[in-house]
Amino acid sequence: MAVRAVIVGNGVAGIEAARTLQSARPDAQISIVSEESDHFFSRTALMYVLSGQMRYRDIEPHSRALYSELGVERVRKRALGIEGRTLLLEGAPALPFDVLLLACGSSPRPPPWPGSGLRGIGHFVTLQDLEWLEGEVHGRSGADRPPRAELLSRDPGSPYRARPRGAGKALAPIVIGGGLIGIEVIETLLAAKRKPRFVIKDRWFWPVALDARESGWVAEALRAHGVEVDLGVEVERFVDDGTGAVGRAVIGGKEVPCDLAVVAIGVVPNVAWLGPSGPRIAGGGIAVDTGLETSIQGVFAAGDCASVPSADGGEPRPEQLWYTARDQGRIAGKRMAGLAATYARGTWYNSAKLMDIEYTTVGHVPPSHRPSEGLTDVFHEEKGRVRSTTRLVLENDRVVGFNALGRRWDHSVIAEWIEAKKDLGFVRANLRKAAFDTELVPPLEW
Amino acid sequence: MYLQAQEGLMSTYRQGWRRRDVFAWILAIGFLSFYLTLYYTDFFTPFAVALGLRNKWYLYGAIYSLVMIGGGAYYLKHHGSSRYNRVRITVNVAVQVLLAFTLPFVMTMLGEKEHYFSYLWPLKIEYMYPQTLATLPVYMVAYSIAASFVVMPILTIRYGKRWYCSWICGCGALANTLGDPWRHLADKSDRAWSVEKVTVHTVMVLAVVTTALVAWNWRWGGSMPALSAFVFKLQEVYGFVVGAILAGIVGVAVYPVLGARIWCRYFCPMAAMLGLIQKLGRFRVAVKPDMCISCGNCSTYCEMGIDVRAYAQNNQSFTRASCVGCGMCAHVCPRGVLKLDNGGAASAKRPGRLPIVD
């Protein structure tokens, strides 16, 4: 009999799982449950829709015919929990399953400060956040937006709820949280000709990925665009403007005007809905084994919501990256098809663009704001025709990590060196082989 | 200092004239009217004479040069953070201003017959008509033949068609200057790709057949008057439909509503020929494995309507016949996944590093 598979989540983990499962078991009956959207979209590209660089349809990575081509049934409902071998849904009969994948992602971490419930305070993680922020910054006019018919939930606790449309002013916007979402919102506000304030509680931007030297360059780029960068300060409270909307914010003991606050202080796995009868939780996410199976047999988890076993034997924790979600989704798809597969994340890598500064990281680069376990690094700064920084993290003489700004690198080449335990001399001598700059860019001199 | 490399693109869809609003249509009708007036009336002749430019075509050449310089400045302002973009657009505009306007103008001043060194057969089909060749000095005949049959294939094998379409050609230069604000309007659908393959290769075959028949007619036409009359007609129709209507009038008038490379993509016989050679050559768009986040910037800003993301998210380096190597996909990628190169082995699908243990 055909396997009945239910996937909770229409993001990259869910879609990759459905594609993998369908190709391994073409007869599988697959349902994708999503509260957020009818179609899979690239969450990492939401900022480009807000800025006006792309339309919403442009950030959908596949043709909308994908679901019918895969024979996948879509269920636009809120999942409420697991009961036996069924998934409970809001306002619909429970869905029976033989195998279930929880790829339900994460939600923005809620702001802990007094006044956080005022209008004009929100996040930038979901499709509904895009809709809300679009209204706050641009009002009714502007670029193509996701059609409102796609918005579903009115539950005040849901990150996917529809919200009242803003006035399109955002004359004194504040972005809170020194990470990737924060800087993306800053960029979209700059594109909308606003001068945002960037409030970061750490001493420099994104300390988990950048050291003070690297981050200093990013702060310089932000300030050159007129961003007020507040480092090492905390938000204390928001103040009502008299209409139920935010009017001012108290930050580091100072009261500043604020008619829009975007809170980007991290995300937390969506696990609360599973309740006590759900699978075991660990490290904030759904605990899985190396085959991505949860404590309930036949129930798998992948992506932002899953706590995967740590490679170094430490606490299981979620790996909240596009790439890990994609890879985990593919493994989970194989498992749901009844095939053996093991997730063992290889060498870490990531990239981003911080304003106009390219960023690539490979391997083990310890968070710069905490003491690092006996590691050293060599750092090179280039300020010629190209501006760049290159940092190699060393354990004795062996290169274990790579952190670079300003140039493009092929992470796969560097990952091979790290896995082959190459030393500093080798990596320095061969670094050009990993260069991935666009043509005519002069090579790095080091 | 830029917001992102693509700072110049961030407000694309916030500008109505760049997303087919009424003003875009008015602009398109304006361009169309301008070309119809230029081609089929003498309206511009008195202005040309008053400016000492002899005839309306030199006046057009002057306007064309100025528009390209202005559009080149727009391009640099928006995409100038990439060195490839800077060098490419500067060379392309300079080639056009010098070889497509200044040099022909000076040649006629010196009593020579004008010659556009930047145009080659089959784009300028009459450059291989025997009757044209017969009137040219030997060095120009040698130039035309060598450029079309020796230099063109060699450079295309080595560097792809971009050496011509994005560094030399006037249609490309106008598309990337005047037309650049509308590059995202290129149709990315599979249907458009199917249509493009049929139309562009049809025009290419027509260009070759027309050239061959015109040559035959020149040498032997006298013996078969009926066929000779047909060849005259074909030559005339090709010149009118392809040379004037498609390349000149439609090609530019549709910029604000369909994007800037309509002529290059659907109709240019030179682009079709270069594209076939490109498929055999070393040029490719290299894809770095596993780093694509499927954001869609590359596909959105491809002026030839290539769905670059479909390859990138599949870890697949590729060569598409239509790719003119403008470099914008690589430029706008926020994760540095794409790179134009001349390294060959285009079809290689790089294995991802997904750690699956079966």
Interface residues (C-beta under 8 A of the other chain):
Chain A: V12 S42 T44 A45 Y48 S51 G52 Q53 M54 R55 D58 I59 E60 P61 H138 G142 A143 D144 E187 T188 L190 A191 A221 A224 H225 W322 Y323 D327 R330 I331 K334 L339 A340 A341 T342 Y343 A344 R345 G346 T347 Y349 S351 A352 K353 M355 D356 E358 T360 R408 W409 D410 H411 S412 A415 F436 D437 T438 E439 L440 V441
Chain B: M1 Y2 L3 Q4 A5 Q6 E7 L9 M10 S11 T12 Y13 R14 Q15 R19 S81 S82 R83 Y84 V87 K288 P289 D290 M291 I293 S294 C295 G296 N297 S299 T300 R309 Q313 G327 A330 H331 P334 R335 G336 K339 L340 D341 R350 R353 L354 P355 I356 V357 D358
